[in-house]
C-alpha cells in the first residue's frame, strides 16, 4: 500500500447559510460538475471512510491529465459531494480502481474529442444490497445509487484529474452521460452474470467500466419468437463506428423479458452474441468511402492502423462486422421485466473494459 496526503480542509459555519456559501465556494473554485454539491463535512467523509474499510491515506492511483492523487480519503470526499450514501463506497472504489487500469486508458478518454463517458456496470449481490437500479428506467433519473455512484466517478475525474470541459476534457459535443452513467445488471437473468466472463465467481460483486456513448434504445415489441428483438438490435448496431477499423467492444442491454423468452426458446448467451455478430455488419464499400472522405485519399493508402489489411477485399457485397469477434459483444440483462426493450451502447474502441471486484469492509485482500 502506498500512503498519500490528507485532503485539504475548508472551514465554514455549520448552518444552512454556511452550507449554501460552501456550495457557492465550490462553484467558484471549479470543484463541481456544474450541479450543486453536498458539502463534504468531516463527519460525512468520516462515515464514507468507515464504510470503505480502507486506510484513508491508501493511494489508489493517479488521475490524468492533471495527475491528482486518488487517495481513499479523496475518493470519499468526492463521493460525499456527489450525494452517495456510505454503503456505496466499495462500489465507487472498485470503479476508480477499474478506470485506473492501464488498459482502460483514462488519459485517452479524458483527452478524446469523442462523447464517450465511463459507463459503470455493477453486477452481483451488491446491486440489490445497496439499491442500484437494474429495472425500469435504469439509464435515467430517480435512483440515488445510480445517480450518485456515477456522479462520484465524474467528480473524481474533474477534481483530481482536471477533467473540465476544454482544458482537461476535450470532448467536442459532450454527452449527458458525462454527469453520471451507472447501471445495475444481470439480477433477473437466465444466464451467468457478465463478471463471470472475466473469471469471477457468480456470487462475487463486481464493477465493469466501459467507455461508451449514450445508449440507443430500441422497441422490438411484437409477437412470436424473440429472434425479432435480436434482429432489431443488430440493425441498430449496423452503422459506421470506430470498432470496425480499430477493434473494440460493444455493449447491448436486453430486458429480462427478452432474455427469459430467448432462453426458453433454447438460446444461450453465446448464441445471442453470435447472432448479433453475424447480423450487425456494414458493407465494406461504406467503410472504404468513409475513410476516403475523411482523409482525402484512397483508404488503402492510409496508415495500416487506419486501414487494416483484412479490409482489402474486392468481392462485391462483402460486409464487415462492427466488432472483431462475438466475444467482443457484452450482453447485459436489465430494464423493465414486463416489456421487450433493448439498447445499444457504442464503445470507444481504444479503452478496453475492465472488471474489478467490489470488496465490502472486512473482505479486502
Phi and psi in degrees as a GROMACS rama.xvg file:
@    title "Ramachandran Plot"
@    xaxis  label "Phi"
@    yaxis  label "Psi"
@TYPE xy
-101.277  135.043  UNK-2
-90.9237  143.243  UNK-3
-113.199  -165.406  UNK-4
-106.701  156.112  UNK-5
-64.694  146.436  UNK-6
-70.7422  139.183  UNK-7
-60.4289  143.285  UNK-8
-101.5  144.892  UNK-9
-116.6  143.387  UNK-10
-105.555  150.991  UNK-11
-170.245  161.364  UNK-12
-72.3856  144.014  UNK-13
-88.6005  65.9258  UNK-14
-139.134  170.007  UNK-15
-59.8043  -43.4212  UNK-16
-64.4413  -37.2139  UNK-17
-63.0419  -38.1176  UNK-18
-65.3285  -42.8227  UNK-19
-61.8674  -42.0557  UNK-20
-65.1075  -37.7397  UNK-21
-64.3273  -43.374  UNK-22
-58.9859  -44.344  UNK-23
-65.5713  -36.661  UNK-24
-63.8013  -38.5698  UNK-25
-66.7772  -38.3005  UNK-26
-60.5966  -47.1918  UNK-27
-60.5077  -34.8081  UNK-28
-86.4318  -3.27116  UNK-29
73.5674  30.7498  UNK-30
-101.124  26.4386  UNK-31
-131.749  174.107  UNK-32
-97.6346  14.0316  UNK-33
102.71  -8.39368  UNK-34
-112.545  156.97  UNK-35
-60.9882  148.763  UNK-36
-108.365  165.068  UNK-37
-86.6593  122.214  UNK-38
-55.4937  123.022  UNK-39
-83.0442  78.865  UNK-40
-65.3481  158.639  UNK-41
-61.238  -36.1596  UNK-42
-64.3871  -44.3769  UNK-43
-66.7515  -45.4352  UNK-44
-63.757  -35.5423  UNK-45
-61.0859  -39.522  UNK-46
-66.705  -36.3507  UNK-47
-62.738  -44.6956  UNK-48
-64.8914  -42.2391  UNK-49
-60.8777  -40.823  UNK-50
-69.5319  -24.236  UNK-51
-74.2378  -30.6418  UNK-52
69.9279  18.092  UNK-53
-117.874  158.936  UNK-54
-67.2738  125.656  UNK-55
-56.179  -30.852  UNK-56
-91.9949  3.79939  UNK-57
-64.3858  132.15  UNK-58
-93.9113  119.504  UNK-59
-82.4517  -29.7038  UNK-60
159.523  -168.728  UNK-61
-115.628  130.692  UNK-62
-97.8154  112.861  UNK-63
-80.5643  162.428  UNK-64
-88.3001  -13.8293  UNK-65
-71.0886  -20.1898  UNK-66
66.8959  41.7716  UNK-67
-73.9359  149.651  UNK-68
-86.5384  120.695  UNK-69
-91.6518  84.0668  UNK-70
-78.7304  163.125  UNK-71
-60.0592  -37.1438  UNK-72
-64.8584  -41.3782  UNK-73
-65.0626  -38.9427  UNK-74
-64.4409  -42.9977  UNK-75
-62.3014  -38.3388  UNK-76
-63.0598  -46.0869  UNK-77
-69.5208  -33.4799  UNK-78
-64.5055  -40.0572  UNK-79
-63.3302  -44.0924  UNK-80
-60.1906  -34.6186  UNK-81
-73.776  -17.2745  UNK-82
98.096  15.1799  UNK-83
-65.352  149.113  UNK-84
-81.3369  153.565  UNK-85
-55.3073  -35.3639  UNK-86
-69.0624  -9.96103  UNK-87
-80.6377  -14.143  UNK-88
-54.9151  -45.0901  UNK-89
-59.616  -32.0407  UNK-90
-70.7954  -43.2344  UNK-91
-61.3652  -44.4159  UNK-92
-61.5754  -43.8061  UNK-93
-61.3789  -38.6504  UNK-94
-64.7778  -41.9297  UNK-95
-64.5197  -44.9  UNK-96
-59.6036  -35.5588  UNK-97
-69.5604  -46.4242  UNK-98
-68.937  -19.0307  UNK-99
-81.9271  -10.0438  UNK-100
-64.3738  139.202  UNK-101
-57.0484  -38.1504  UNK-102
-67.3254  -22.2399  UNK-103
-73.9471  -31.4167  UNK-104
59.9819  64.5238  UNK-105
-63.0001  -35.5904  UNK-106
-59.3458  -44.6  UNK-107
-63.5972  -36.8553  UNK-108
-69.195  -40.2406  UNK-109
-65.4091  -35.0572  UNK-110
-91.1078  -13.0845  UNK-111
-69.2628  152.665  UNK-112
-84.438  -5.11276  UNK-113
-69.4733  163.541  UNK-114
-89.622  8.03383  UNK-115
-63.9223  149.791  UNK-116
-135.585  156.217  UNK-117
-72.0486  113.43  UNK-118
-86.1014  122.022  UNK-119
-96.4788  111.451  UNK-120
-106.186  114.085  UNK-121
-107.025  130.445  UNK-122
-137.631  158.946  UNK-123
99.9556  -178.868  UNK-124
-56.998  -28.1506  UNK-125
-63.1432  -23.6172  UNK-126
-56.1263  -50.559  UNK-127
-81.68  -27.7699  UNK-128
-62.5017  -38.3403  UNK-129
-109.023  3.00468  UNK-130
80.9819  35.6425  UNK-131
-77.8127  129.816  UNK-132
-68.5778  126.097  UNK-133
-124.94  10.9667  UNK-134
-118.991  -131.578  UNK-135
-57.8887  129.505  UNK-136
68.0019  29.0881  UNK-137
-62.4702  -26.9563  UNK-138
-85.2078  -6.25422  UNK-139
-106.431  -156.361  UNK-140
-84.4955  171.05  UNK-141
108.707  -18.4183  UNK-142
-108.434  117.632  UNK-143
-61.1293  -42.0854  UNK-144
-62.4679  -51.058  UNK-145
-60.4053  -48.123  UNK-146
-63.6686  -44.2039  UNK-147
-84.5398  -30.8775  UNK-148
-65.3151  -47.8754  UNK-149
-62.5284  -39.1148  UNK-150
-68.0254  -36.7893  UNK-151
-58.2732  -43.2294  UNK-152
-64.0222  -40.3472  UNK-153
-63.9783  -43.8158  UNK-154
-62.1742  -35.9701  UNK-155
-64.529  -41.3198  UNK-156
-65.7723  -30.4963  UNK-157
-80.6634  -53.2153  UNK-158
-79.6832  -34.5941  UNK-159
-95.8356  -32.9991  UNK-160
-97.6727  -5.90687  UNK-161
69.793  27.6638  UNK-162
-80.2757  53.8324  UNK-163
-82.5425  146.469  UNK-164
-52.0598  131.747  UNK-165
81.1166  -51.2337  UNK-166
-79.4933  -31.8469  UNK-167
-130.1  -28.1348  UNK-168
-111.207  112.748  UNK-169
-96.941  14.841  UNK-170
-58.71  126.196  UNK-171
-64.6386  -48.2054  UNK-172
-108.174  -19.0528  UNK-173
71.0986  -168.349  UNK-174
-166.108  145.012  UNK-175
-61.1176  -21.17  UNK-176
-65.9808  -14.9923  UNK-177
-74.6793  -13.3439  UNK-178
-76.2852  -47.3498  UNK-179
-166.413  136.721  UNK-180
-147.302  83.7605  UNK-181
-141.153  130.759  UNK-182
-138.888  152.57  UNK-183
-98.1254  144.006  UNK-184
-141.325  165.696  UNK-185
57.6397  35.3905  UNK-186
-85.8372  -49.5276  UNK-187
-107.242  82.592  UNK-188
-141.473  146.586  UNK-189
-83.8504  -6.29672  UNK-190
-114.674  170.043  UNK-191
-66.5528  144.491  UNK-192
-64.5895  158.759  UNK-193
-60.139  -31.2165  UNK-194
-70.299  -17.2817  UNK-195
-68.0529  -21.9047  UNK-196
-71.6143  -13.5178  UNK-197
-103.637  11.6271  UNK-198
94.6851  4.93261  UNK-199
-88.2156  159.45  UNK-200
-75.2295  146.415  UNK-201
-55.4692  -30.5535  UNK-202
-85.7802  -3.59993  UNK-203
-71.2362  153.047  UNK-204
-102.955  133  UNK-205
-140.13  158.82  UNK-206
-121.058  129.572  UNK-207
-113.123  128.174  UNK-208
-105.096  141.297  UNK-209
-147.618  126.046  UNK-210
-81.091  109.11  UNK-211
-134.496  152.404  UNK-212
-76.1482  172.075  UNK-213
-62.5295  151.676  UNK-214
-67.2679  146.324  UNK-215
-110.828  107.839  UNK-216
-81.853  153.787  UNK-217
-130.197  153.663  UNK-218
-123.361  83.3015  UNK-219
-90.2308  31.6874  UNK-220
-60.3048  136.233  UNK-221
176.733  174.506  UNK-222
-100.737  166.942  UNK-223
89.5057  -154.661  UNK-224
-66.5057  145.432  UNK-225
-75.9469  1.06248  UNK-226
-58.0733  -30.1725  UNK-227
-58.9961  -39.7962  UNK-228
-62.7389  -39.3293  UNK-229
-69.3833  -36.575  UNK-230
-62.7351  -44.1348  UNK-231
-63.6873  -42.1457  UNK-232
-63.2316  -44.1014  UNK-233
-61.0991  -38.0252  UNK-234
-63.7119  -38.7643  UNK-235
-69.1243  -23.0677  UNK-236
-85.1188  -13.9042  UNK-237
-84.6919  69.8288  UNK-238
-141.611  161.587  UNK-239
-63.7267  129.759  UNK-240
-156.236  170.067  UNK-241
-57.8762  -34.6316  UNK-242
-59.0521  -33.2992  UNK-243
-60.282  -39.5345  UNK-244
-86.8286  -48.5317  UNK-245
-100.904  -3.48874  UNK-246
79.5731  178.302  UNK-247
138.313  -166.121  UNK-248
-116.232  169.325  UNK-249
-140.714  137.155  UNK-250
-109.607  131.596  UNK-251
-123.734  144.401  UNK-252
-120.058  124.027  UNK-253
-120.431  148.029  UNK-254
-71.5015  156.646  UNK-255
-55.1447  -33.4746  UNK-256
-60.4271  -47.028  UNK-257
-63.2174  -47.6643  UNK-258
-60.8164  -46.378  UNK-259
-68.3648  -38.4744  UNK-260
-68.4639  -37.8575  UNK-261
-61.599  -43.9393  UNK-262
-61.5069  -41.5428  UNK-263
-63.9529  -29.1057  UNK-264
-82.3838  -1.04175  UNK-265
99.6427  6.90036  UNK-266
-79.7864  133.33  UNK-267
-94.4399  166.593  UNK-268
-62.5013  -37.9208  UNK-269
-63.1408  -37.6558  UNK-270
-69.558  -34.5287  UNK-271
-62.1207  -45.0753  UNK-272
-60.7525  -44.3831  UNK-273
-63.8235  -40.6443  UNK-274
-60.0903  -49.1382  UNK-275
-64.7959  -37.7405  UNK-276
-62.1663  -41.82  UNK-277
-74.1943  -27.1078  UNK-278
-107.039  -20.7035  UNK-279
-86.4141  83.2127  UNK-280
-136.095  161.198  UNK-281
-130.459  137.222  UNK-282
-57.6621  134.762  UNK-283
-61.6825  -27.8175  UNK-284
-61.9535  -35.8974  UNK-285
-68.5384  -39.4704  UNK-286
-63.7678  -44.3332  UNK-287
-62.9829  -43.996  UNK-288
-63.3747  -38.6895  UNK-289
-57.8603  -46.4973  UNK-290
-67.7098  -38.9514  UNK-291
-66.3523  -41.6136  UNK-292
-69.9803  -34.0727  UNK-293
-72.8104  -40.186  UNK-294
-109.145  -4.30039  UNK-295
72.1638  23.8196  UNK-296
-154.25  166.914  UNK-297
-57.7017  139.408  UNK-298
-56.6654  -37.6097  UNK-299
-68.8192  -17.6464  UNK-300
-87.7276  -2.79179  UNK-301
-77.1277  169.291  UNK-302
-57.1181  141.59  UNK-303
-54.3035  -29.6538  UNK-304
-64.4108  -34.1475  UNK-305
-88.327  -15.3763  UNK-306
-146.909  86.2293  UNK-307
-64.4426  152.335  UNK-308
-60.083  -28.7743  UNK-309
-69.0265  -10.1939  UNK-310
-90.4883  -3.14721  UNK-311
-82.0676  80.4668  UNK-312
-126.278  138.88  UNK-313
-103.464  -13.8616  UNK-314
-65.456  138.712  UNK-315
-70.5205  148.212  UNK-316
78.7134  8.66437  UNK-317
-73.7373  134.808  UNK-318
-116.611  153.603  UNK-319
-121.392  143.464  UNK-320
-73.153  155.684  UNK-321
-78.3373  -13.5173  UNK-322
-133.71  164.696  UNK-323
-76.7672  -32.9453  UNK-324
-141.82  157.945  UNK-325
-59.0398  -31.8188  UNK-326
-64.9569  -17.3503  UNK-327
-83.0401  3.73806  UNK-328
-101.72  119.615  UNK-329
-93.2972  118.39  UNK-330
-101.44  117.095  UNK-331
-114.118  142.577  UNK-332
-111.229  117.645  UNK-333
-167.715  166.468  UNK-334
110.97  -172.052  UNK-335
-61.5661  118.626  UNK-336
-70.5378  -9.30348  UNK-337
-102.915  2.116  UNK-338
-134.198  149.072  UNK-339
-93.9749  82.0069  UNK-340
-117.091  154.804  UNK-341
-144.847  167.63  UNK-342
-149.122  151.397  UNK-343
-119.05  128.011  UNK-344
-113.896  97.1944  UNK-345
-62.6715  147.754  UNK-346
-102.671  157.216  UNK-347
-90.1478  112.326  UNK-348
-67.8408  -18.2216  UNK-349
-81.0278  -10.1495  UNK-350
-106.24  110.033  UNK-351
-80.4253  137.592  UNK-352
-60.3334  144.245  UNK-353
-131.099  137.24  UNK-354
-116.413  132.618  UNK-355
-128.715  145.074  UNK-356
-76.8581  142.869  UNK-357
-88.0085  118.008  UNK-358
-100.47  115.388  UNK-359
-76.354  158.179  UNK-360
-51.7602  132.764  UNK-361
90.8918  -8.56673  UNK-362
-113.36  0.581316  UNK-363
-72.4283  128.05  UNK-364
